[in-house]
Amino acid sequence: MCETVLYCHDGREWRLAFATAHAQLPVRIRCGDVELLPWGRRQHQQGQLPLGGWARLEGIYAGHWDRWFPQPVKLPLLSFMEKDIEGQARWYDITAGKWVQGLVARDGHERRVYVVTVEPRVEDAIHTRWPRILCG
């Protein structure tokens, strides 16, 4: 599910876990600039947007996110950490030219970004969820 990420913003590298209270993710906006948005919502945070930091692709297609006006976005991450089915942390680099898909949800003035996840396609996958990685 992408529990921790590494990205570059304003000339610095940032390593942030979703569990960090005010974690933000970089979102590439149309003009090519990058904006930082809050990464999901935690139990103790105010707001109306969904709890958690991830959006299942099948839930997006099923319309579960429609009430929050979902907008697909590119997350320019360098790498991410995922725990395997045994709880072992593993880091994965993102190949140049590829990016993680995000979803920006909004409710009034509240905006948050969620990492879009998919189920692994291989039968012997060591992860139950995987960030959706695209190119282009």
C-alpha angles and dihedrals in degrees: 000000000000103000098179130024139195120210141153120240129165091356095305132103115235125199110190134169122211087237089066106107098234101025115163132191128211114248120195108224126204099270090054095257121127124235125191116229131180111271105236124300131287128213093258096047122099120236143084101253119106121284116248134043102258139073120203112228092224089053090052091051090047091057098248090133098044095101089062095053095241118215120192113229140176118248109204098210125163096207143336139212122231128178115229125225089275093053095253114145114235127183122216126194119219113232117241110268093029130096141184116253117237134185122220112208125189140193113181106309094344114103126175136168125228128192111242111231135196135189114260112256098217120085095224095049115151092210129063095207131024133192112253107251118196137172134219 
